[in-house]
């Protein structure tokens, strides 16, 4: 029996990806409330989960010919980028070649964790906001675009950032963090009325 678009967009793997995507967006929006080492530690835990959940997303075909609505403005992207850049400081830039023999040579092309994660945030936040609209065709196209961008863009940026974060956490570049822990603002977004939140609660009840 062929699955309908509604079956697809409300499937368990998609809803679980939406939940992780929403968690990542909230985390990056609240990044200023974390000490540097805590931010790095939490980033290297949530990024692999997002990547894994993205690999499970089903394929679909776009309904609309025109591009989907963009929710994240350039100004909002800049706020996320600047917050992360300020949080990471001189540890933001990383060589594409982590190999210590190459990383200080001209062969090492530089990258930016803040820029990568701001780009990931933009794609993921747009996806989450489109799902929040709650119409099946828009959700279908949001899913289609998210998979395309994952395969062609933000998936690689995620892996590059994760590699750099791992090197910071377990290498000898990052000194003991002198920042004091600050309160992490609570996520006040109420998602109880989101239909995919209701579906997830139903699954949990069935599992019990």
C-alpha positions in Angstrom: 0.0 0.0 0.0 1.5 3.3 -1.1 2.0 5.9 1.7 0.2 9.2 1.4 2.0 12.5 2.0 0.2 12.7 5.3 1.6 9.3 6.4 5.0 10.5 5.3 5.2 13.9 7.1 3.8 12.4 10.3 5.9 9.3 10.2 7.9 8.5 13.4 11.3 9.1 11.8 10.2 12.6 10.6 8.7 13.6 13.9 11.8 12.5 15.8 13.9 14.6 13.5 11.6 17.6 14.0 12.1 17.2 17.8 15.9 17.1 17.6 15.9 20.0 15.1 13.8 22.1 17.4 16.1 21.2 20.3 19.2 22.3 18.3 17.5 25.6 17.4 16.7 26.3 21.0 20.2 25.4 22.1 21.8 27.8 19.6 19.4 30.6 20.4 20.4 30.3 24.0 24.2 29.7 23.4 25.1 33.0 25.2 24.0 31.4 28.5 26.6 28.6 28.4 30.3 28.7 29.4 32.6 27.9 26.5 33.5 24.3 27.4 29.9 23.5 28.2 28.8 24.9 24.9 31.4 22.8 23.1 30.5 19.7 25.0 26.7 20.1 24.3 27.3 20.9 20.7 29.3 17.7 20.1 26.5 15.7 21.6 23.5 17.1 19.7 25.2 17.5 16.3 25.7 13.7 15.8 22.1 13.0 16.9 20.8 15.5 14.3 23.0 13.9 11.6 21.8 10.4 12.5 18.2 11.4 12.5 18.6 13.2 9.1 20.0 10.0 7.5 16.7 8.3 8.4 14.5 10.9 6.7 12.4 9.4 3.8 12.6 10.8 0.3 9.7 12.7 -1.2 8.9 14.9 -4.2 8.2 18.6 -4.1 4.6 19.7 -4.6 5.2 23.4 -5.4 7.5 24.7 -8.1 8.3 27.9 -6.3 10.7 27.9 -3.4 9.4 27.6 0.2 9.1 30.6 2.5 12.2 31.7 4.3 11.8 32.5 8.0 15.3 33.2 9.2 16.4 36.7 8.1 20.0 37.8 7.5 19.9 39.8 10.7 18.8 36.7 12.7 21.6 34.6 11.0 24.0 37.3 12.0 22.9 37.3 15.7 23.4 33.5 15.9 26.8 33.8 14.1 28.1 36.6 16.3 26.9 34.9 19.5 28.7 31.7 18.6 31.8 33.7 17.4 31.9 35.5 20.7 31.5 32.3 22.6 34.3 30.4 20.8 36.6 33.4 20.5 40.0 32.4 19.1 39.0 28.8 19.0 36.3 29.4 16.3 38.6 29.0 13.3 39.9 25.6 12.5 42.1 24.1 9.8 40.5 21.7 7.4 43.5 19.6 8.0 43.4 18.6 11.6 46.6 16.6 11.2 49.2 18.5 13.3 51.8 18.1 10.6 49.6 20.1 8.1 47.4 22.4 10.2 50.0 25.2 10.4 50.9 25.0 6.7 49.5 26.8 3.7 47.8 23.5 2.7 45.4 23.8 5.6 42.3 25.6 4.4 40.5 27.4 7.3 36.9 27.0 8.4 34.6 28.7 10.9 32.6 26.8 13.5 30.3 29.8 14.0 29.6 30.2 10.3 28.9 26.5 9.8 26.5 26.3 12.8 24.8 29.6 11.8 24.2 28.1 8.3 22.9 24.9 9.9 20.6 26.9 12.2 19.2 28.8 9.2 18.2 25.6 7.3 17.0 23.8 10.3 15.0 26.7 11.8 13.3 27.3 8.4 12.4 23.6 8.3 11.0 23.7 11.8 8.9 26.8 11.2 7.5 25.4 8.0 6.4 22.3 9.9 4.8 24.5 12.5 2.4 25.8 9.7 0.9 22.3 9.8 -0.4 21.9 6.2 0.6 18.6 4.6 1.8 20.0 1.3 4.0 22.6 2.9 5.4 20.1 5.4 6.1 17.7 2.5 8.0 20.4 0.6 9.9 21.4 3.8 10.9 17.8 4.2 12.0 17.5 0.6 14.1 20.7 0.8 15.6 19.7 4.2 16.8 16.4 2.7 18.3 18.2 -0.3 20.1 20.7 1.8 21.4 18.0 4.2 22.9 16.0 1.3 24.3 19.0 -0.5 25.2 21.5 2.2 24.6 21.4 5.9 25.4 17.7 6.4 29.0 18.4 5.5 29.2 21.6 7.5 27.9 19.6 10.5 30.6 17.0 10.1 33.3 19.6 9.7 32.2 21.4 12.8 31.9 18.2 14.8 35.5 17.3 13.8 36.7 20.7 15.0 34.7 20.5 18.2 36.1 17.1 19.0 39.6 18.3 18.5 39.0 21.2 20.8 37.4 19.0 23.5 40.0 16.3 23.4 43.1 18.0 22.0 45.5 20.3 23.9 44.4 23.6 22.2 41.6 24.5 24.7 42.8 25.7 28.1 40.8 25.2 31.2 37.7 27.4 30.8 37.8 30.4 33.1 34.3 31.5 32.3 31.7 31.2 35.1 28.7 29.1 34.4 25.7 31.2 33.6 22.1 30.4 33.9 20.8 28.7 30.7 17.6 30.5 29.8 14.7 28.1 29.9 13.1 27.3 26.6 9.7 28.9 26.9 8.3 27.7 23.6 5.1 25.8 24.3 4.9 23.0 21.7 2.0 21.1 23.4 -0.4 22.1 20.7 1.9 21.2 17.8 0.4 18.2 16.0 3.7 16.4 15.8 4.1 16.8 19.6 0.7 15.2 20.1 1.8 12.3 17.8 5.0 11.8 19.8 3.1 11.7 23.1 0.7 9.1 21.6 3.7 6.9 20.6 5.1 7.2 24.1 1.8 6.1 25.6 1.6 3.2 23.2 5.1 2.1 24.2 4.1 2.2 27.9 
